[in-house]
Amino acid sequence: MKKLLVLLLLLISTLCGFAQEDVNECATGKILSLTKRNQNARMQAPQAVDNNIDITYYKLNLSVNYTPKNIKGEVTINAKNKIVTLDQVTIDLQNTLTTDSIKIGNRKLTFIHQSNQILIKLDKIYAENQLLSFVIYYHGIPGSSGFDSFVFGTHNNAKDMAIWSLSEPYGSPDWFPCKNSVDDKADSSDVWITADKYFTSVSNGILEKTIENQDGTRTYQWKNRYPIAQYLISIAMSNYTLYQNQFNFEGQTTMPITHYIYPESLTSTNKIALDKTSFMLDLFSKKFGLYPFIKEKYGHAQFGWGGGMEHQTCTSLTVPNSGFETLIAHELTHQWFGDKITCKNWESIWLNEGFASYGECVYTEATGGKSAYDAYIKSFMTSAKTAKGTIYVQNVSDINEIFSSSRTYRKGASVLHMLRGIVGDDKFYKILQTYTASKNAYGNATTEDFQAVAEQVYGQKLDYFFKQWIFGENYPKYKFQWLSQPVADGTFKVKAEVSQSLNTTPAFFTMPIQLSISGGLGDTTITVFNDKQSQTFEFVLKSKPTNVIFDPNNLILKDLETINVLGSEPIIYDDFGLTIAPNPSSEDIDVSFRLAKSSIVKISIIDFSGKEVLMQSEEKLQTGNYSRNLKISQFQSGTYILNLNVDGLNESRKLVTVK
């Protein structure tokens, strides 16, 4: 097995060095670790938790020994009763650890510890909303599930000791008793760590006190006063060197940035990368809202695991790592998306990992410009095409499914890229800022919560978008063709045909699509709203088009086959003589057209995001000339497309509204 793991690591290293299409192949530690542990990882199904209580506080008072390897703990849990009467609670703790006693005050409680849970008989009956507080005393050798939830390791060619935790997703009970539920955050926490003086011991929040004990040990007391999910509580211990600087936001807010790094890793090159944390904090505070734990700290604690883990206020990090800067950006983005707002369930993990992966793109764009962003997101989209199943995770008992690199990370990030393409840059970042300041702040969220915020800011429904991309499978495979034809008045009609291969769920994808049209008078980009498997769009241009490019900015995850048909092909649609008067207009418009035969007619108006904002009922009309009056006073000033559909054929005109 050791040889197999070495071969896997060599293969991964090779991929990191040469896979140019996937620029951050090794930037996310969870993906790398899964590759390494694929053959022997213990896949731990989630257990039912006690939803009769609401956890309000954890205090971990731990004594950690490296030789022999064990921990001894006193964990205080405060909770609130959620039911009418409560006389017992269930807490999660692996059977590899021994529960010595449980107390409320000085009174010992009766308990049964089996099947990785402790059933505790309380000292009395608690009324609804009544608070309770108990202490669990335990000891033993921590178990290890998922990504290795608690490790006694080494560094510096095995010369030096290191200890760390990594509880995501289900590993917290491997080393401390808790309610192992992602959607029940404690309001605050304390972590006290006592160990040999060799160790500098690091955890969440701020270091409140360091105590030198008479037995030669040292105690570090860490205090966190922000809500925290159980899997984000962490410890990291080694002979660290502390490397510090400051984050100053807009000349007003100052916060320490603390990097706890193995001495042999604190090179000048790694310092340069770590120093960029301050720039990232400033960038993301402007893009996402102020860093959410500004009253405490941000920083890193190096560990021996292959990548990074977004422990609240103190990311655990491999140093160095391929893609080091983007790894820092990824884990820092998690402080907003994953820590401040945590997915309500593991099925919705894309709200953590897809967003953090997109944070890499935001950083890449800020430092390398649009071309660098385009290349980075293209690599994500290439990977996303290999994803199987829905982004909404169907099997959360398997961490390979939860942390699928192509689906949860890369396709999740691609969804945000597409959303940005639909709503525009300003509204996209307003959506992210509104989301991080919403009712979900310092709590939990589902896709539906994020969708509600996106719709609130955008001002339009996005059901079609989230339903197909989060709860649907695959991606659209388009075929696109177009032709142009001169018209008697010197203009040119362009007919663009869009069709999709049939999919499973959804049968086809509904998306606004940009078309870039090149011609003698320059380039112009229009947006059409494709909501049918096969659809035809028509436009009138003042000059002959030389090219029509489908999705020129790569805003859609897709495959595309383009067939260009240019020049003097026989016209295959009628000239309906469509006119709009007045144009521009502020109130009513008269839409005139002619029919050469009995036809079914429908008139619609589409805004430039591709959304249909007005639609008249279908009419069956005979041969003749017609005029229809439309009221547009409710429209905002802007440019729209008025479309006339006659028996499935479309003729369009640009409509300008003014106030």
C-alpha positions as CSV (number, residue, x, y, z in Angstrom):
1,M,0.0,0.0,0.0
2,K,2.9,2.4,0.7
3,K,4.2,1.8,-2.8
4,L,0.8,2.5,-4.2
5,L,0.5,5.8,-2.3
6,V,4.0,6.8,-3.5
7,L,3.1,6.1,-7.1
8,L,-0.1,8.1,-6.7
9,L,1.8,11.0,-5.3
10,L,4.3,10.9,-8.1
11,L,1.4,10.9,-10.6
12,I,-0.3,13.8,-8.9
13,S,3.0,15.8,-8.9
14,T,3.4,15.2,-12.6
15,L,-0.1,16.4,-13.2
16,C,0.6,19.5,-11.2
17,G,3.6,20.2,-13.3
18,F,2.2,19.6,-16.8
19,A,-1.6,19.9,-16.9
20,Q,-1.9,23.4,-18.3
21,E,-5.6,23.1,-19.0
22,D,-6.4,22.7,-15.3
23,V,-4.4,25.5,-13.8
24,N,-5.2,24.7,-10.1
25,E,-5.3,20.9,-10.4
26,C,-3.6,20.7,-7.0
27,A,-4.8,23.9,-5.4
28,T,-7.5,22.3,-3.3
29,G,-6.3,20.0,-0.6
30,K,-9.4,18.0,-0.1
31,I,-9.2,16.9,-3.7
32,L,-5.6,15.9,-3.4
33,S,-6.2,14.1,-0.1
34,L,-9.1,12.1,-1.6
35,T,-6.8,10.9,-4.4
36,K,-4.3,9.8,-1.8
37,R,-6.8,8.1,0.5
38,N,-9.2,6.7,-2.1
39,Q,-8.2,3.1,-1.5
40,N,-8.4,3.1,2.3
41,A,-10.4,6.1,3.5
42,R,-13.1,5.2,6.0
43,M,-16.3,6.5,4.5
44,Q,-18.4,7.5,7.4
45,A,-22.2,7.8,6.9
46,P,-23.8,10.7,8.9
47,Q,-25.6,9.6,12.0
48,A,-28.8,11.0,13.2
49,V,-28.2,13.9,15.7
50,D,-30.2,15.1,18.6
51,N,-32.4,17.9,17.2
52,N,-34.1,18.5,20.6
53,I,-31.3,20.8,21.6
54,D,-29.7,24.0,20.1
55,I,-26.0,24.1,20.8
56,T,-24.9,27.6,22.1
57,Y,-21.3,27.0,23.3
58,Y,-18.3,24.6,23.3
59,K,-15.3,24.8,25.5
60,L,-12.6,22.2,24.7
61,N,-10.0,21.9,27.5
62,L,-7.6,19.4,26.1
63,S,-4.3,17.8,27.3
64,V,-2.5,16.4,24.2
65,N,0.4,13.9,24.5
66,Y,2.6,13.0,21.6
67,T,4.4,10.1,23.4
68,P,2.4,8.1,24.1
69,K,-0.2,9.4,21.6
70,N,-3.4,10.3,23.4
71,I,-5.7,13.1,24.5
72,K,-7.5,13.8,27.7
73,G,-10.4,16.2,27.5
74,E,-13.0,18.2,29.4
75,V,-15.6,19.5,27.0
76,T,-18.3,21.9,28.3
77,I,-21.4,22.0,26.1
78,N,-24.1,24.7,26.6
79,A,-27.4,24.2,24.9
80,K,-31.0,25.3,24.8
81,N,-34.0,22.9,25.0
82,K,-36.2,23.1,21.9
83,I,-39.0,20.8,22.9
84,V,-41.7,21.0,25.6
85,T,-39.9,18.8,28.2
86,L,-36.4,17.4,28.0
87,D,-34.8,14.7,30.3
88,Q,-32.1,13.3,28.1
89,V,-29.7,14.3,25.3
90,T,-27.6,12.5,22.8
91,I,-24.0,13.7,22.0
92,D,-21.7,12.3,19.3
93,L,-18.4,10.8,20.3
94,Q,-16.5,7.9,18.6
95,N,-16.2,4.6,20.6
96,T,-12.4,4.8,20.2
97,L,-12.5,7.4,23.0
98,T,-13.6,6.5,26.5
99,T,-16.1,8.6,28.4
100,D,-15.0,8.8,32.0
101,S,-17.8,10.9,33.5
102,I,-20.4,13.6,32.7
103,K,-21.4,16.3,35.2
104,I,-23.8,19.1,35.7
105,G,-22.2,21.2,38.4
106,N,-20.9,18.6,40.9
107,R,-23.5,16.1,40.1
108,K,-22.5,13.1,38.0
109,L,-25.0,12.0,35.3
110,T,-25.9,8.6,34.1
111,F,-24.9,7.8,30.5
112,I,-24.5,5.1,27.9
113,H,-21.7,5.4,25.3
114,Q,-22.3,3.1,22.4
115,S,-22.6,3.2,18.6
116,N,-20.4,6.3,18.6
117,Q,-23.0,8.3,20.6
118,I,-23.5,9.1,24.3
119,L,-27.0,9.0,25.6
120,I,-27.1,11.2,28.7
121,K,-29.8,11.2,31.4
122,L,-30.1,14.8,32.7
123,D,-30.3,15.9,36.3
124,K,-33.9,17.1,35.9
125,I,-36.6,17.8,33.4
126,Y,-35.9,21.0,31.4
127,A,-38.6,23.2,30.0
128,E,-38.8,24.5,26.5
129,N,-36.1,27.2,25.9
130,Q,-34.4,26.4,29.2
131,L,-30.6,26.4,29.1
132,L,-28.5,23.5,30.2
133,S,-24.8,23.1,30.6
134,F,-22.8,19.9,31.2
135,V,-19.2,18.7,31.1
136,I,-18.0,15.5,29.4
137,Y,-14.7,14.0,30.7
138,Y,-13.0,11.6,28.3
139,H,-9.7,10.2,27.1
140,G,-8.1,8.0,24.5
141,I,-6.6,7.8,21.1
142,P,-8.5,9.8,18.6
143,G,-9.9,8.0,15.6
144,S,-9.5,9.0,12.0
145,S,-12.2,9.3,9.4
146,G,-12.7,11.3,6.2
147,F,-9.5,13.3,5.5
148,D,-7.7,12.1,8.7
149,S,-9.6,14.0,11.4
150,F,-6.9,13.9,14.0
151,V,-3.2,13.2,13.2
152,F,0.0,12.8,15.2
153,G,2.5,13.6,12.4
154,T,5.9,14.8,11.7
155,H,7.8,17.3,9.5
156,N,11.3,18.3,8.6
157,N,12.1,14.8,7.3
158,A,10.4,13.2,10.4
159,K,12.7,15.1,12.8
160,D,10.0,17.3,14.3
161,M,6.6,16.6,15.7
162,A,3.3,18.0,14.6
163,I,-0.3,17.4,15.6
164,W,-3.4,18.6,13.8
165,S,-7.1,18.2,13.3
166,L,-9.3,18.2,10.2
167,S,-12.9,17.3,11.0
168,E,-14.7,18.0,7.7
169,P,-17.3,16.6,7.1
170,Y,-18.1,14.1,9.9
171,G,-14.8,13.8,11.9
172,S,-15.4,16.1,14.9
173,P,-16.5,13.2,17.2
174,D,-13.2,11.5,16.4
175,W,-11.6,13.8,18.9
176,F,-14.2,15.8,20.9
177,P,-17.8,15.3,21.9
178,C,-20.3,17.5,20.0
179,K,-23.5,17.6,18.2
180,N,-22.2,16.5,14.8
181,S,-24.5,18.6,12.7
182,V,-23.4,21.3,10.2
183,D,-26.6,23.3,10.7
184,D,-26.3,23.8,14.5
185,K,-23.6,26.4,15.1
186,A,-22.4,27.2,18.5
187,D,-22.7,30.9,19.3
188,S,-19.1,30.9,20.5
189,S,-16.3,28.6,21.6
190,D,-13.1,28.3,23.6
191,V,-10.2,25.9,23.0
192,W,-7.6,25.4,25.7
193,I,-4.7,23.2,24.7
194,T,-2.1,21.8,27.2
195,A,1.0,20.1,25.8
196,D,4.7,19.9,26.1
197,K,6.5,23.2,25.8
198,Y,7.9,22.1,22.5
199,F,4.5,22.8,21.0
200,T,3.0,26.1,20.0
201,S,-0.7,25.3,20.0
202,V,-3.0,27.2,17.7
203,S,-6.8,27.3,17.4
204,N,-9.7,29.6,16.4
205,G,-10.2,33.2,17.5
206,I,-7.7,35.2,19.6
207,L,-5.1,34.0,22.0
208,E,-6.3,35.1,25.3
209,K,-3.6,33.7,27.6
210,T,-0.6,31.5,27.7
211,I,0.2,29.6,31.0
212,E,3.5,28.0,31.9
213,N,2.6,25.0,34.1
214,Q,4.8,23.5,36.8
215,D,4.9,20.1,35.2
216,G,6.8,21.5,32.2
217,T,3.7,21.8,30.0
218,R,2.3,25.0,28.5
219,T,-1.4,25.9,28.1
220,Y,-2.7,28.1,25.2
221,Q,-6.2,29.5,25.8
222,W,-8.0,30.5,22.6
223,K,-11.3,32.4,22.6
224,N,-13.7,32.7,19.7
225,R,-16.8,34.9,20.0
226,Y,-18.4,34.3,16.6
227,P,-20.8,31.5,15.7
228,I,-18.9,28.4,14.5
229,A,-19.8,25.1,13.0
230,Q,-18.4,22.1,14.9
231,Y,-16.2,20.9,12.0
232,L,-14.5,24.3,11.8
233,I,-13.2,24.0,15.4
234,S,-9.6,23.0,15.1
235,I,-6.2,22.6,16.7
236,A,-2.7,22.7,15.1
237,M,0.5,22.1,17.1
238,S,4.2,22.1,16.3
239,N,7.4,24.0,16.9
240,Y,6.0,26.8,14.8
241,T,7.7,30.1,13.9
242,L,5.2,32.9,14.0
243,Y,5.3,35.2,11.0
244,Q,3.0,38.2,11.4
245,N,1.7,41.3,9.6
246,Q,-1.4,43.5,9.6
247,F,-4.5,44.0,7.6
248,N,-5.6,47.6,7.4
249,F,-8.9,48.1,5.7
250,E,-9.6,51.6,4.2
251,G,-7.3,53.2,6.9
252,Q,-9.8,52.4,9.7
253,T,-9.8,48.7,10.6
254,T,-6.7,46.9,11.7
255,M,-6.4,43.2,12.3
256,P,-3.5,40.8,12.9
257,I,-2.5,38.3,10.2
258,T,-0.7,35.4,11.9
259,H,1.1,32.6,10.0
260,Y,2.3,29.7,12.1
261,I,4.9,28.0,9.9
262,Y,7.3,25.2,10.2
263,P,10.8,26.7,10.6
264,E,12.2,25.0,7.5
265,S,9.3,26.3,5.4
266,L,9.6,29.9,6.2
267,T,11.6,30.8,3.2
268,S,11.8,34.1,1.4
269,T,9.7,32.7,-1.4
270,N,7.0,31.5,0.9
271,K,7.0,34.8,2.8
272,I,6.3,36.6,-0.5
273,A,3.2,34.4,-1.1
274,L,2.0,34.7,2.5
275,D,2.4,38.4,2.4
276,K,-0.2,38.5,-0.4
277,T,-2.8,37.5,2.2
278,S,-3.3,41.2,3.1
279,F,-4.0,42.1,-0.5
280,M,-6.5,39.3,-0.7
281,L,-8.2,40.4,2.5
282,D,-8.6,43.9,1.0
283,L,-9.8,42.6,-2.4
284,F,-12.3,40.2,-1.0
285,S,-13.6,42.7,1.6
286,K,-14.4,45.0,-1.3
287,K,-15.9,42.2,-3.4
288,F,-17.8,40.2,-0.7
289,G,-18.1,42.6,2.3
290,L,-15.8,43.2,5.2
291,Y,-13.8,40.2,6.4
292,P,-16.4,38.5,8.7
293,F,-14.1,37.9,11.7
294,I,-12.5,41.3,11.8
295,K,-12.5,41.5,15.6
296,E,-10.2,38.5,15.9
297,K,-7.7,37.5,13.3
298,Y,-6.9,35.6,10.1
299,G,-3.9,33.5,9.3
300,H,-2.5,30.1,8.7
301,A,-1.2,27.1,10.7
302,Q,0.9,24.8,8.6
303,F,0.1,21.1,8.7
304,G,1.2,17.9,7.0
305,W,-1.9,17.3,4.9
306,G,-2.0,17.9,1.1
307,G,-3.7,21.2,0.7
308,G,-5.8,23.5,2.9
309,M,-8.7,23.5,5.2
310,E,-10.7,26.6,6.0
311,H,-10.8,26.4,9.8
312,Q,-12.4,29.6,11.1
313,T,-9.9,32.5,11.4
314,C,-7.0,30.0,11.1
315,T,-6.7,28.1,7.9
316,S,-4.7,24.9,8.1
317,L,-2.3,24.9,5.1
318,T,0.4,23.0,3.4
319,V,3.5,25.2,2.8
320,P,4.6,25.2,0.0
321,N,1.9,23.9,-2.2
322,S,1.6,23.9,-6.0
323,G,-0.7,26.8,-6.7
324,F,0.2,28.3,-3.4
325,E,-1.3,31.7,-4.0
326,T,-4.6,30.4,-5.3
327,L,-4.8,27.9,-2.5
328,I,-4.5,30.9,0.0
329,A,-7.2,32.7,-2.0
330,H,-9.5,29.6,-2.0
331,E,-9.3,29.1,1.7
332,L,-9.6,32.8,2.5
333,T,-12.8,33.0,0.4
334,H,-14.2,30.2,2.6
335,Q,-14.2,32.7,5.5
336,W,-17.2,34.3,3.8
337,F,-18.6,31.3,2.0
338,G,-18.3,28.2,4.3
339,D,-17.5,29.8,7.7
340,K,-19.6,33.0,7.9
341,I,-22.3,31.3,5.9
342,T,-22.1,27.6,6.0
343,C,-24.1,25.2,3.8
344,K,-27.1,24.0,5.7
345,N,-26.5,20.4,4.7
346,W,-23.7,18.5,2.9
347,E,-25.9,18.1,-0.2
348,S,-25.5,21.9,-0.6
349,I,-21.7,21.9,-0.3
350,W,-21.3,23.8,-3.5
351,L,-22.2,26.9,-1.5
352,N,-18.9,26.4,0.3
353,E,-16.6,24.9,-2.3
354,G,-18.0,26.3,-5.6
355,F,-17.8,29.8,-4.1
356,A,-14.3,29.3,-2.7
357,S,-13.1,28.0,-6.1
358,Y,-14.6,31.1,-7.7
359,G,-12.6,33.2,-5.2
360,E,-9.5,31.8,-6.9
361,C,-10.9,33.3,-10.2
362,V,-11.6,36.7,-8.5
363,Y,-8.0,36.8,-7.3
364,T,-6.6,35.7,-10.6
365,E,-8.6,38.4,-12.4
366,A,-7.4,41.1,-10.0
367,T,-3.7,40.2,-10.4
368,G,-3.6,39.0,-14.0
369,G,-6.5,40.8,-15.8
370,K,-9.3,39.5,-17.9
371,S,-7.2,37.2,-20.0
372,A,-5.9,35.4,-16.9
373,Y,-9.4,35.1,-15.6
374,D,-10.7,33.7,-18.9
375,A,-7.9,31.1,-18.9
376,Y,-8.6,30.1,-15.3
377,I,-12.3,29.7,-15.7
378,K,-11.9,27.9,-18.9
379,S,-9.8,25.3,-17.1
380,F,-12.6,25.0,-14.6
381,M,-15.2,24.6,-17.3
382,T,-13.2,21.9,-19.0
383,S,-13.1,20.0,-15.8
384,A,-16.8,20.6,-15.1
385,K,-17.8,18.9,-18.3
386,T,-16.6,15.6,-16.9
387,A,-18.9,16.0,-13.8
388,K,-21.4,13.2,-13.3
389,G,-24.7,13.8,-11.5
390,T,-26.2,16.9,-10.0
391,I,-24.2,19.6,-8.1
392,Y,-26.7,19.0,-5.3
393,V,-25.0,15.9,-3.8
394,Q,-27.1,12.8,-3.9
395,N,-25.0,10.5,-1.7
396,V,-23.6,12.4,1.4
397,S,-22.4,9.1,3.0
398,D,-19.4,9.1,0.6
399,I,-16.9,12.0,0.9
400,N,-15.7,11.3,-2.6
401,E,-19.2,12.4,-3.7
402,I,-19.4,15.4,-1.4
403,F,-16.0,16.7,-2.5
404,S,-16.1,15.8,-6.2
405,S,-13.5,18.1,-7.8
406,S,-15.2,18.3,-11.2
407,R,-18.8,18.8,-9.8
408,T,-18.7,20.5,-6.4
409,Y,-15.6,22.7,-7.0
410,R,-15.2,23.4,-10.8
411,K,-18.8,23.1,-11.9
412,G,-19.9,25.0,-8.8
413,A,-17.5,27.8,-9.8
414,S,-18.7,27.7,-13.4
415,V,-22.3,28.3,-12.2
416,L,-21.2,31.5,-10.5
417,H,-19.3,32.5,-13.7
418,M,-22.5,32.0,-15.7
419,L,-24.6,33.9,-13.2
420,R,-22.2,36.8,-13.4
421,G,-22.6,36.6,-17.2
422,I,-26.4,36.9,-16.9
423,V,-26.7,39.7,-14.3
424,G,-23.5,41.7,-15.1
425,D,-20.5,42.5,-12.9
426,D,-22.1,45.2,-10.7
427,K,-25.1,43.2,-9.8
428,F,-23.1,40.0,-9.4
429,Y,-20.9,41.4,-6.7
430,K,-23.9,43.2,-5.2
431,I,-25.6,39.7,-4.9
432,L,-22.5,38.4,-3.1
433,Q,-22.4,41.3,-0.7
434,T,-26.1,41.1,0.0
435,Y,-25.9,37.4,0.6
436,T,-23.1,37.7,3.1
437,A,-25.1,40.4,4.9
438,S,-28.4,38.6,4.7
439,K,-30.3,36.7,7.4
440,N,-28.1,33.8,6.7
441,A,-25.0,35.6,7.9
442,Y,-23.2,33.7,10.7
443,G,-25.7,30.9,10.1
444,N,-26.5,28.4,7.4
445,A,-27.9,28.6,3.9
446,T,-29.4,26.4,1.1
447,T,-29.3,27.0,-2.7
448,E,-32.8,28.4,-2.3
449,D,-31.6,31.0,0.1
450,F,-28.9,32.1,-2.3
451,Q,-31.3,32.1,-5.2
452,A,-33.7,34.4,-3.2
453,V,-30.9,36.9,-2.7
454,A,-29.9,36.8,-6.3
455,E,-33.4,37.4,-7.5
456,Q,-33.9,40.2,-5.0
457,V,-30.8,42.0,-6.3
458,Y,-31.3,41.2,-10.0
459,G,-35.0,42.0,-10.0
460,Q,-35.9,39.0,-12.1
461,K,-36.7,35.3,-11.4
462,L,-33.9,32.9,-11.8
463,D,-35.8,29.6,-11.2
464,Y,-34.8,28.3,-14.6
465,F,-31.1,28.9,-14.0
466,F,-30.7,27.3,-10.5
467,K,-33.1,24.4,-11.3
468,Q,-31.2,23.2,-14.3
469,W,-27.6,23.9,-13.1
470,I,-27.8,22.9,-9.5
471,F,-30.5,20.2,-9.5
472,G,-30.1,19.1,-13.2
473,E,-27.3,17.2,-14.9
474,N,-24.7,17.7,-17.6
475,Y,-24.6,20.9,-19.8
476,P,-26.0,22.0,-23.1
477,K,-24.6,20.8,-26.4
478,Y,-25.5,23.4,-29.0
479,K,-25.6,23.5,-32.8
480,F,-25.6,27.0,-34.2
481,Q,-26.0,28.2,-37.8
482,W,-26.8,31.5,-39.4
483,L,-27.3,33.2,-42.8
484,S,-27.9,36.7,-44.0
485,Q,-30.0,38.0,-46.9
486,P,-30.1,41.5,-48.4
487,V,-33.5,43.3,-48.3
488,A,-34.8,45.8,-50.8
489,D,-34.3,48.8,-48.5
490,G,-30.5,48.1,-48.3
491,T,-30.6,46.4,-44.9
492,F,-29.7,42.8,-44.2
493,K,-31.8,40.2,-42.4
494,V,-29.9,37.7,-40.3
495,K,-31.4,34.4,-39.3
496,A,-29.8,32.6,-36.4
497,E,-30.8,29.0,-35.6
498,V,-30.0,27.5,-32.2
499,S,-30.6,23.8,-31.4
500,Q,-29.6,21.5,-28.5
501,S,-29.1,17.8,-28.2
502,L,-31.6,16.2,-25.9
503,N,-30.5,15.9,-22.3
504,T,-31.8,13.9,-19.3
505,T,-32.6,16.5,-16.7
506,P,-33.4,19.1,-18.0
507,A,-34.4,18.0,-21.5
508,F,-32.7,21.1,-22.7
509,F,-31.2,24.2,-21.1
510,T,-32.8,27.6,-20.9
511,M,-30.2,30.4,-21.1
512,P,-29.7,33.9,-22.4
513,I,-27.1,33.7,-25.2
514,Q,-24.9,36.5,-26.5
515,L,-24.3,36.7,-30.3
516,S,-21.5,38.9,-31.5
517,I,-22.2,40.2,-35.0
518,S,-19.3,41.6,-37.1
519,G,-19.9,43.8,-40.2
520,G,-19.0,46.9,-42.1
521,L,-20.2,49.2,-39.5
522,G,-18.3,47.5,-36.7
523,D,-19.2,44.9,-34.1
524,T,-22.3,44.6,-32.0
525,T,-23.5,42.1,-29.4
526,I,-27.1,41.2,-28.9
527,T,-28.6,38.8,-26.3
528,V,-31.3,36.2,-27.2
529,F,-33.2,34.1,-24.8
530,N,-33.1,30.5,-25.8
531,D,-35.9,28.6,-24.1
532,K,-36.7,25.9,-26.7
533,Q,-34.7,22.9,-27.8
534,S,-34.7,24.4,-31.4
535,Q,-35.2,28.1,-31.9
536,T,-34.8,30.7,-34.7
537,F,-34.0,34.3,-34.1
538,E,-34.0,37.1,-36.7
539,F,-32.4,40.5,-36.8
540,V,-32.2,43.4,-39.2
541,L,-28.8,45.1,-39.8
542,K,-27.7,48.2,-41.7
543,S,-24.7,46.4,-43.2
544,K,-23.8,43.0,-44.4
545,P,-22.6,40.8,-41.5
546,T,-19.3,39.0,-42.0
547,N,-19.5,36.8,-38.9
548,V,-21.9,35.8,-36.1
549,I,-20.1,34.4,-33.0
550,F,-22.1,32.3,-30.5
551,D,-21.3,33.1,-26.8
552,P,-18.2,35.1,-27.7
553,N,-17.1,35.6,-24.0
554,N,-17.5,31.9,-23.0
555,L,-20.2,32.7,-20.5
556,I,-21.9,29.3,-20.8
557,L,-20.7,25.9,-19.9
558,K,-21.3,24.1,-23.2
559,D,-20.2,22.2,-26.3
560,L,-20.7,24.0,-29.6
561,E,-20.9,23.1,-33.2
562,T,-21.1,26.1,-35.5
563,I,-22.1,26.0,-39.2
564,N,-21.7,29.3,-41.0
565,V,-24.0,29.9,-44.0
566,L,-23.2,33.2,-45.7
567,G,-24.2,35.2,-48.8
568,S,-26.9,34.8,-51.3
569,E,-28.8,31.8,-50.0
570,P,-32.5,31.9,-51.0
571,I,-34.5,33.7,-48.4
572,I,-36.4,31.2,-46.4
573,Y,-38.6,33.6,-44.5
574,D,-41.2,36.2,-45.4
575,D,-40.7,40.0,-45.1
576,F,-43.4,41.0,-42.7
577,G,-42.6,44.7,-43.0
578,L,-42.3,45.1,-39.2
579,T,-42.1,48.8,-38.0
580,I,-42.3,50.5,-34.6
581,A,-43.5,54.1,-34.1
582,P,-42.6,56.2,-32.4
583,N,-39.1,54.8,-31.7
584,P,-37.7,55.9,-29.2
585,S,-40.9,56.1,-27.2
586,S,-41.9,56.9,-23.6
587,E,-45.5,55.5,-23.5
588,D,-47.4,53.8,-26.3
589,I,-46.0,52.3,-29.5
590,D,-47.7,51.2,-32.7
591,V,-46.4,47.9,-34.1
592,S,-47.2,47.5,-37.8
593,F,-46.7,44.4,-40.0
594,R,-48.2,42.6,-43.0
595,L,-49.2,39.1,-43.7
596,A,-49.1,37.4,-47.1
597,K,-51.2,34.5,-45.9
598,S,-53.4,33.4,-42.9
599,S,-51.0,33.1,-40.0
600,I,-50.7,32.7,-36.2
601,V,-49.0,35.8,-34.8
602,K,-47.4,36.6,-31.4
603,I,-45.6,39.9,-30.4
604,S,-43.1,39.9,-27.5
605,I,-40.6,42.4,-26.1
606,I,-37.3,41.1,-24.7
607,D,-34.8,43.0,-22.5
608,F,-31.1,42.8,-23.2
609,S,-30.6,40.2,-20.5
610,G,-32.7,38.0,-22.7
611,K,-35.8,38.0,-20.4
612,E,-39.2,38.3,-22.0
613,V,-40.8,41.4,-20.4
614,L,-44.0,41.6,-22.5
615,M,-45.9,39.0,-24.5
616,Q,-49.2,39.3,-26.3
617,S,-51.5,36.4,-26.7
618,E,-51.3,34.5,-30.0
619,E,-53.7,35.7,-32.7
620,K,-54.8,33.9,-35.9
621,L,-55.0,36.6,-38.6
622,Q,-55.9,36.6,-42.2
623,T,-53.9,38.1,-45.2
624,G,-53.5,41.9,-44.8
625,N,-51.9,44.8,-43.1
626,Y,-52.1,45.1,-39.3
627,S,-51.2,47.5,-36.4
628,R,-51.1,46.8,-32.7
629,N,-50.8,49.3,-29.9
630,L,-48.6,48.4,-27.0
631,K,-48.2,50.2,-23.7
632,I,-44.6,50.5,-22.6
633,S,-44.8,53.2,-19.9
634,Q,-43.9,50.7,-17.2
635,F,-40.6,49.9,-18.8
636,Q,-37.3,51.4,-17.5
637,S,-35.3,53.5,-19.9
638,G,-33.2,51.3,-22.1
639,T,-32.8,49.2,-25.2
640,Y,-35.1,46.2,-25.9
641,I,-35.8,43.8,-28.8
642,L,-39.4,43.7,-30.1
643,N,-40.0,40.3,-31.8
644,L,-42.8,39.4,-34.2
645,N,-43.4,35.6,-34.5
646,V,-45.4,34.5,-37.5
647,D,-46.0,30.8,-37.7
648,G,-42.7,30.1,-36.0
649,L,-40.6,32.6,-38.0
650,N,-39.3,35.7,-36.2
651,E,-38.6,39.3,-37.3
652,S,-37.1,41.7,-34.8
653,R,-36.5,45.4,-34.3
654,K,-34.6,47.3,-31.7
655,L,-36.9,49.4,-29.4
656,V,-35.6,52.3,-27.3
657,T,-37.6,53.5,-24.3
658,V,-37.0,56.9,-22.6
659,K,-38.5,58.5,-19.6
